[in-house]
Amino acid sequence: MITRLPIRLLPVSATSRLASHSSWRCLKVSGLLGTPSQVLRCQYQRNYSTSPSPPPPSPPADTEPSKPVDLRSQFVSQQQTSQPKQKRSLRPFIYATLFLLLGLTAGQYTRLIVAPPPLPEAGSPEDKVMVEFLQRQGEKLPIVQSLSTDPAWESYDAYSSIPEESRSARLTSGPLAGARALGAFQRVFYNKESGEVVTVIWFGGAISGWPGVVHGGVTSTVLDEALGRCAVKTFPAKTGVTANLEINFLKPVVTNAFYVVRAVPQAEGETDTKRWVNGRLEMLDGRVYKNGMNVRKNWQFISALASFSARLWPKLPVKSLLAAGLSKIKAVDEYITSALLPQDDALNSTLKANATSGLPAIDVSPPLGKILYLLAKLNNAKRILEFGTLGGYSAIWFAKAIPSGGKVITCELEPRIAEISQSNIDNAGLVVMDKIEIRLGPALETLGQLDKEGVEDFDMVFIDADKENNSTYFRWALEHSHAGTLVTCRLTVIYNPY
């Protein structure tokens, strides 16, 4: 499409000549400069008060005409002559590394809760290791030791009277066998005088309906079976069937923990064909969180109460965790160590010396040590207080993070461990030696000595000692801190009371 644009014509006069052109042409204008319908070609010469300067010499024929400089190229040239770039800060990379390590660590533990690794099958070598360990732990329970030594109670393992070839046909001794379910530990105690039956049982991690919560059907089966033992012993035929089972769940039953089922026969309403039994399912400390009702033909369960731990994630013992495949955590730590952490002779030799000396393998892992190092760096810490020296591994990390003239005060209770720690610190070099001070004795007494000395406030506090005094250490740290002090605690939520 072609559009004709209107052109504004200027009247030509001697006073309106353009100074930028030496000549110009006049277009056809009717009645303006002469005869209409004629095209006038007029050339006007400029008048100069002085003689005009000679025209510039024409460029040679073989020379390319100069290209006009546009406005964009001028801006580009100005940008190219701008000031040099400033040096990039390392702080974003430090933060990125810190959050990467935190995310990997938190992700692994979250994965264990939401999607734990598969537990070994019943009868496998790994399962036998777990069963043996849980058997030893169950024997150490106070209630088991007390009832085992009481002559009024007789004890036996559940399903011991059932032939080996018949156990696989039963739900609780077949599909639910092994440490992963109900087969790790189930000890039954019977009082002949009162007729009471107490069952101590382990709930494994593979019987969960929700992550970490025992399936309601399994709980009902255990209650039905445990309370049935109490009722059956009162019948001449020693047998019976369930008529009805009603349970009111008040709180969930968490997996990987020991529980106690108490059942007491009731004389009220007893007949030759029915038996009423009151019972409860409780935690080892006796807390009750659930009630229910069971009615049987030949016996009747009126109340079945249950008590469950309020812990969100009970921690399995280390040996059983490794047997269940949780050694993958160690592999992840090793990968992070090899991929992100540089090799340090002083730190590596410290871990080897701790293992050789027989110290407990509870040192902070290399990734966690690096996190503590970064936290101290980001907080510009110069004075650090540590509760729990062990082999001095974390103290060496702190000493490498603080500047010269800084101080790391670490508290240790055992003289032998303090001696091993001092040896590791001495082997780490003079730079580390001058920054670390080991205070021997109970930490609470050490804190009193620091108060008498008028110690300055600390920039960072790391609590990794006896957990029962964590609250005391934390309050003392708050009293001896300033704005910006960082207080960190290790293993304050996850613990193993068995």
N, C-alpha and C positions, 0 to 999 in steps of 0.2 A: 504494500500500500504506500502510495507517494502522497505526501501532504505538502501543499504549497504554503509557505510561511509569508506573512505580509512583511514588506520591507519599508522601513521609514526613510524617506528621501529628504535630504537636507538641501536647502537652497544654496546654490553656489555663488559666492561673492568673494571679493578680494580679502575680506576680513575673516572668512571661515575656512581658510585652507588649513589642511592638516600639516603639522610640522614634521611628522614622522615619515612622510613620503615626498619624494621629489616631484612626482607627477601622479595624477589619478584620472580616471575616466568618468565621464558623466553619462548616465543612462538616459533613456528616452523619457522626457518630461514634457507634458503638454502645457504650453503657455508659460514656461518658467524661464528658459534661456533663449528663446528664438522661435524659429518656425516649428509649428507642431508637427508631430509624426515624423520627425527627423532625429537621427541619432547624432549627437554632437560629440566629437572627440576633441576634448580641450586639454591642453597641456599648459600648466602654469609653472612658471619659474619662480623659485624663492628669491627674495631680495635680502641680501646680507649687508650689514653695515660695514663689514670687513670682507676681504676677499675670502672666498670659501677655501677650506683646506683640501688639498688634493685627495682624491679617492684612494682608499687602501689598495695596495697591489693585489691583483687577482692571484689566487693560489695556483700552483702548477696543475697541469692537466691530469697528471698521474696521482695527485694527492686527493684522498677521500675527504669529502666535506665533513666538517666537525659536527658531531651529534649534539643536539640540544640537551642541556642538563635539566631533567625534570625535578619536581619538588620531592618526589619519593627518594631519589638517589641522594639528595642533600640530607634527608633525615637519616638514611642508612649510614652515611659518612659521619654524622654527628654521634650516632649510637656506637660506631666503632671506636670513636675517640673518647668514650666514656671512661669512668674510673675503673681500675682493675677490680676483679671479683674478690670479695672478702673470703677468708678461710672458713670452711664449713666446720660447724661444731660437732664434736663427737657425742654430745649428749643424746641425740635421737638414736644413735646406734646402741648406746649403753642401755637406754630405756627399752629398745626393741629386744636386745639380748635378755634383759631381766624378765620382761613379760613373756618371752618365748620359753625360758626355763620354768617360770611359774606356771604357764599354761600347760606345758608338757607334764609337769609333776602333778598338777591338779587334775589334768585329764586322765592320767593313769589311775589315780585313786577313784575318780568318779566312774571310770569304766569298770573298776572292780565291784563297785556298788550296783550300778545299773545293769551291767552285762558281765558278770564274773566269768572266769574261765571254767571250762567243764571240769567237774570233779571226777576222780578216778572211779571206775566201775567196781562194784562189790566183788571181793575176792582177788583183785589185782594186787601186784606187789606194793604199789603206792597206797592202796586202800589198807593193806595189812599194816603198813607203817603208821598210818593215821589212827587205825583202831588201837594199836598197841600204845600209842602216845595218849589217846583219850582214855584208855583204860587206866593208865597210871594217874592221869589227872583226876579221873573220877574216884579212884581209891583215896586221893588226898583230900577230898571234900570233907568238911567237918561233920556233916550229917551222916555220911557213909561211915566214917570212922567211929562216930558215936553209936550208931545202931549196930554196927558190926561187933563191937565189944560189949554190948548190952545182952545179957543172957536171956532176957524176956523176948528178944526178937530173933527169929530165924531168917536167914537170907539165902537167896539163890538168884541166878541170872535168868532173865526171861527167856522162854522157849527152850530151856535146858531139858525139860521133860519130853519135848517133841523130837522124834527121830530125825536125823540129819536129812534123810531122803524126803521127808514130808514137809520140811520147813519151806522149801521153794514154792509150795502150793499155797502158802498163807501170804496175805498181803504184807503184813508188818515184818515177817521174817524172810520174804522172798523178794518182791520188787523193791521194798523199802529197806532192804538189808544194806549193810556196809556203813562206813563212817559218813558217807554223803547223805544218809537219811536217818534211820533209827537204830542201825545195828552196831554203833560204836560202843555204847554203854547203856544198859538198862538193868539195873539192880533192883530186886524186889525184896522188901522186908515185911514179915508177917508177925503180928503179935497174937499168940494163941489166946491170951486172957481176954483182951478187948476185941479181938477180931479185926483190928485196924490193919490196913495194908498201905505201905508207903513205897512208891516206885520212883526211883531216881533215873532220869532218862536224858539222853543227849539228842537234841534236834539239829540235824545236819543242814547244810546249805542248799541241797538239791530238792528240798521239799517245799520250796517257797512258791506261793501263788503270785505275790508281788515281790519285787526285789527286796530281799532281806526279811520277808514276812512269811511265816509258816502258813501253808494252805489250810483253810478252815476244815476241809475234809480230813486232812491228816490229824489235826487237833481233835476232831470229834472221834476219830478211830482210836486214838491213844486214850482218850477219856473213857470211851466205851469199854475198851479192853482192860484198862487198869482198874476201873471200878467194878468190872465184871469179876475179876479175881477175888475181890472182897466178898461178893455175893455168893459165888459158886462154892466157897469153902463152907458155907452154912448149910448146903443141901447135901442130903445123903448120897445122891448120885454124882455129886461134884460136877454138874453140868447145867447149862441153861441157855436161853436165847434172849436177845433184846426185843422188847416189845415196842419201846419208843425212846427217842433221845432228843431232847430239846436243850439247846445251849444259847445263851445270850452273850454275844461277844461285846465286851466293853472296850478292850484295847487289843491291838494286834500282838501276836506272838512272834518275836524276832528269832531268826535262825542262828545256828552256831552258838548254842548256849545250853547249859544244864538246867533242867526243871525238875520239880518235885510234884508228884500226884499223891494226894492223901485221900484215903477212902475209909469211912467208918460206917459199919452197919447200924441201922436204927431198929430198935425193938418195936416201935410204934407202927402198927399196920402190918406186922409180919404174919404171914400165913405159910401153909405148907407148900404153896406154889408161887409165892411172891416174896421178894425181899427189897426193902427200901434201904438205899445206901446214900449217905451224904458224902460229898467229896469236893475237892478243890485242886486246881492246877496252879502252882505258885512258883515264884522264883526262889532261889536259895535263901534269900533273906526274909521270906514269908510274905512278901507283898502280894495282895490279891487285887486283880483287875477285871475279873470275868465271872459270870455266874451262868448256870444252866440247869436243865432238868433232864433226867433220863428215866424212862419207864421200861421195865423188862417183864417178860413173862418168866415166872419163877424168881424174879427179883426186880426191884424198881429203884431207879436212881432219881432222887428228888432234886438235889442241888449239886452242880458241878462247877466249882469256882476255879478261876485260873488267874495266875499272877505272872506278869511278863516284864521283862526289863524295859526301862525307858530309853536305853541306849539306841541310837539310830543305826549304828554299825558295829557290833561286837567284833573284836579282832581275833582271828584264829591264831593259835600258837604258831610260832615260826616254822617248826618242822612240818606240821601238817599243811601249812600254806605252800611250802616248797613242794611237798608231795603232791599237792593239788594243781601244780602247774604255775604257781605264782612266781616262780623263778624268772618269768618273763620280765618282771619289774627290774630285776638286776640286769638283764640284758639291755633294757631300755636305758638304764643309768650308764651302763658301759658304753653304749652308743653315743649318748650325749657327751660323756667324758672324752671319748676319742674324737668326736666331730667338733666340739665347741671349746673344750678346755685344753690349753697347752700343757705339756708335760712339765712337772715341777719336781726336781729331785728331792728337795726337802720334804715336800708333802708326801710323795710316794714312799720315801724311806720311813716317814712317821707311821704310815699305815702298816707297813711291813713290820716295824718294830713293835707296834701294838699287838699285832697278831702273834708274833713270836713270843712276846712276854705273857701271852695268855689273857690279855684284857678282854672284856666282853666286846663282841662285835657290834657295838652301838654307836660307833663314830658317825658324825654327820657324813653323808655321801659327798663325793666331789662336786656334783651339781649344786647341792645345798650349800657346801662351803663357798662355792663361787657366788651364790646368791647373797650370802652373808657378806662376802667381800664387796659386792656391788652396793649393797645397802649402806655399808660403812662409808664407801666412797661417795655415794650420792648425798649422804648426810654430812659430809665433811667432818667425820668423827675424829677426834683426837684422844678422847678418854673413853675407854670401853670397860664395862664390868661384865664378867662371865661367871655364871653359876654352874659348876661342873666342868672340871678340866679334862678328865679321862686321860687320853694320851697326848693332849696338847694340839690335836689336829685343827680344831676350829680356832684355837688361840693363835696359831701360826697364820691362818687365813686373815684374822683380824690385824695381826702385826704387819702383814704385807699391805694392808689397806690404809693404815693410818700414816701420817707423815712422820718425819724424824722429830723427835721430842715428844711424840705421843706415848700413851701408856695403856696397856691392857692388864687389868687386875683380874685374875681367875681364881676361883675358890675350889679347893679339893679337900675331901674328908680323909681319904686313905693315904697314909705315908708312902706305901709302895707305889701307888699310882702316881703320886706327886713326883717321886724319884724318877719313874719312867718318863713322865712328861718333861721334867727338867732336862733329862738326857736328850730327848727329841728336840727340845728348843735349842739346846747348845749345838746340836749337829746342824741346825737350820742356818747358822751363821750369825755374825755379829750384829747385822742389821735387825734381826729378829730378837736376839738375846736381850738387847738393851731396852726393848719395848714391853716385854712380858714379865709380870711379877706374879708368882704363885703364892697364894695365902693358904696355908695348911690348917685344917681343923674344920669343925662344923660351920656351915655358912652363916648361921644365925649369930654365932660368936664372932665370926669375922666381920659381920656388919656392925656389931657393937664396937669393935676395935676401930673400924673406919669412922664411926661417929665420934669417938674420942679423939681421933687424929684430925678431925675437922676436914674430912676429905671434900674436894670440890665436886660439883655436880658432874654427872657423866653425860656424854653425848649419845651413848648407845648402851643398852643392857640386853644381854642374851641369857635367858633362863633355860637351863637344860640339866636340872638336878633332880632331887627327890620331889616327886609330884605333890606329896601331901603338904609341902611348904611353899608351893607355887604362889598362893595368894599372899603369903607373908613377904616373899621376895618381891612380888609385884608392887605391893604397897610401899615397901622401902624404896624401890626404884622410882616410884612417882614422887616420893618426898625428896629424892636426891637427883631430880632432873630439872631441866629448864625448857623454855619454849623451843621446840624442835627436837627434843630428845626422842630417840627411837627405842622402844621396848619390845622385844620379840621373845616369844615362848615356843618351845618345841614339845610336840606330843602332849597337848593339854586336853584333847577330846578323846582320841583313840587310845584305849588302854586294855589290858588283859588282866582281870582280877583273879584268874585261875593260875 
